[in-house]
Amino acid sequence: MNDVRVERVGDVDIVTIDRPDVRNALRYQSYDELERAVRTTTARCLVITGADPAFCSGDDVREVMGGGDGPTPVAVKPRLTPAADALLHTNVPVVAAVNGAAVGWGMELALMADLRVASERARFGELFVLRGLCSDVAGIGRLAQLVGRERACEMLFTGDVVDAATAERWGLVTRTVPHADLLPHAMALAEKIASRPPLAVQQLKVGLRRALDPDWTDLGEWVSRTLGQLFRTDDHREGVKSFLEKRPAHFTGT
């Protein structure tokens, strides 16, 4: 069974993360399918969303993080992860329709989109610090552009979650709409973009990337090296175990 569904509607692909039983947590298969959906699309615009009740709750802590008891991660050459590379370098505009919790890598996914439309039920959180980790590239390279350095620091350093109204007030999302209206609003925006001259739209996206974005490949290598170190810490193991055991974490700095 696929973790990610792709439906073509006119010139728009709707990409849905479809693991609602685990709030659309991402496992390795999910990342592979998400990357493939972005790299192989022939659509003029993408809408990315999640199967209710969540947008994406981030990494599947049991598979990706080993439940806090997994073996030492296999050493790999530091790199920007393939799914992030696909999203950050595609010239196809991406609209995130955030229908619920967008936390951990789910928030990174929302940040990698060009535009974010939120349901009133949406929630946003950079939870990595609570697992003893740093965020992926978008939390470092885009969040401050949207909400300012101090608010970005607050979200990154505390792991606090903000609601949809706060996200709109801070400029994290384009607009907030009633939950039932979310996909129609996101599709209307995507269809308007798709109706514009596609070559011009693609070059505008290239230009924005050149003007505003960091070197994603270089930043991805730094994140990969840093996560490789943090995955080996006692604090990371404690962050995952405390989450699974539903108790307060006790971090020691080791």
N, C-alpha and C positions, 0 to 999 in steps of 0.2 A: 504494500500500500504506500502511495506517495505521501510525503509530509507537506508538499507544496502543490497547490492546484493552480493552473493557469487557464484563464478563460478569455477568449478574444471577443470583444464587443466593438464592432466597427474598427477603428484604428487604434484602440486602446486594449492593452493586456491587463486584466485584473489578476494579480498574483496574491494568492491567499495562503498563509501558513495555516495548516489544517491539522493541529494536534490539540484540540480543545480540552481533552481530558487532562493535559498537563499545562494548560494555559499557554499553548503554542511555544513551549520551551524547545530550544534548538539542539538537536543532536547532530552528529557528523553527517548523516544522510540529509538532514534538513539544510545544512549549509551547502552541501553539494547541489541539491535541487534548486536552492535559491540562486546560487551562482549561475547554474545552467539556464534558468529562466531569464536572467538578465542578459547573459552573453548571447543567447540565441534568439532573442525577440526580434521580430520584424515590425513591431508596432511603432507608432509615432509617439506614444506616451505610455507609461506604466503607472498603475495604481497598485500599491502594496498595502495589504491589510491582513487581519487575522480572523480566524473563526471565533465567533463569540464564545466566551465572555472576555477574552483578552486580545490585545494586539500581539504582543510577544513578551514572555516573561524571562527572556534571556537564555543562557545556557542551561541545558539539562544537567543539573548538578550531579546526578548519579552517573551519567555516561561521560560527560565532558570533564567533570571535576572528580570523578571517582568516589563521590560521597564523602570526600575527606580522607579516605583510606586507600586511594588508588596508588598504583606504582609510580615511581619517579617518572615524570613525563619524558618521552623519547626526545633526545636532542635533535632538533632540526635547524637548518640554516635560517637565521632570522629573516622574516619576510612580512610584507603586508598580506594578510590572509586572503585567499582567493575570492571569497564572497564580498569582502570589503573592497578588494581591487575592482571587481566587476561593477559594483554600485558606484564607486567614486570616480571611475574612469569612463563609464558609459556616456555617450552623447545623447541618449534618449532621456527626455525629462521624466522625473520620478515624483509622483505624488503619494505621500503616506496618508492613508485613511486610518487614523488611530482610534480604534473602537473600544479600547479598554486599557489595561495596564501595559505600558511600554517601559520596561525596566531592564537594567543590565544591558545585554546586547540588544534587547528590544528597543531601548532608547537609542543605542548607537544606530540601529536600523532606521529609526525615524529621523535621526540627524543626517544620515546619508542621503535621504530624499531631498529634492529641491524645494518642495513645498509640503507643509503638514496641515491637514484638516483634522480637527479633533471632535469626537463625540463628547457630550457632557460627562460621560462615564470615564473618559481617558484619565490616566495617571502617568506621570513621568518620573523616573528615578535612575540615577547613576549609582547602582548598588555595589559596584565592584569593591569599594573600600571596605564594605561589610564582610566581604569574603577574603580580605587581605590582599587584594589585587588592585592594579591600576586599570583605568578604562581603556577601551580600544581607541583608535585614532580619531574618530569623530568627536568623542567627548573632549579630547584635547584640542583638536584642530578646528572645530565648528561651534561648540557650545558657547564659548565666550563671544564669538561673533554675533550670536543671536541674543543672548541675555546679558552680556557684559561680564567683565572679568570677575567681579565680586560675587555675583549670583552664581556664575559657573563654579567658582571656588567653593561656595557653600554647598552646591549640589554634589560636587565631586568629593569634597573632604568629609561630608557628613553622611552621604548616602540617603538623605531625606527625599521623600517623594512629594511632588507637587500635583495639585489637581488641575483640571482642564482650564478653569477660570484663571488660575494663577499663571499657567503656561501661556494663555492668550495675553494676559496683561504684561508679561515679561517679553513677549515677542517670540516665544518658542514655537508657537503655531500661528498659522495664517488666520484661522477663524475656528470658533467652537459652535457646533450645531446640535440640535436634538439627536439622540442616538438613532432613531429611525430614519433620519434624513442624511446620515453621514455618507453612505455610499453614493446616493444621488448627487450630493454636493461635490464629492470628490470626482465623480464621473463627469459632471458638468464642467468642472475646471479642466480635467484631463482632455475632454472632447474639444474644448475651446482651444487648448494648446495644440492638439492634434490637427485642428483645422487650419493652423497657420503654416506658412511655407516651411517644410521640415528641414531643409538645408540651412535656412536662416536660423531656425530655432537651435539646431545642433551647434552651429558656430557661436551663437550667443552663449550656450553652455560651455563651450571650449574657452571662450573669452573670460567668463566668470571664474572658471577654474584657474586660468593663468593669472588673473588679477587678485584673487582672494584666497586661494587655497594654498596650504603648505605643500611641500614635496611629500605626497602620501606614501610613496615607496620608502623613502628615508625614515619617515615617522613610523611607518609600519615595522621596519626593522628594529627601531628602538623599542617600540611596544613589545615586540616578540621577545627580544633579549630580556627586557625587564620582567615580563610575565614568566619567562623561564626561571628567573631567580625567585620571584614571589611565590610561584607554585610550590616551591620546595620549603617554604617557611612553616613554622608551627602556627603562626597567625592565620595563614590560609586554611590549614586543616581545621583549626578551631572555628573559623568563620563558616565553613561548610557544615561541620558537625552541629554547631549551635543552631543553624538554620533548620537542618533536618530534625533535630531534637526539640525544636521550638522552645529554646531557652536563651537567656542573654549570653552573649559572647564575652570571653575574658581574654583579652589580647595581651601579649607579653613583650612584643617587639623582637621576637626571635623566629 
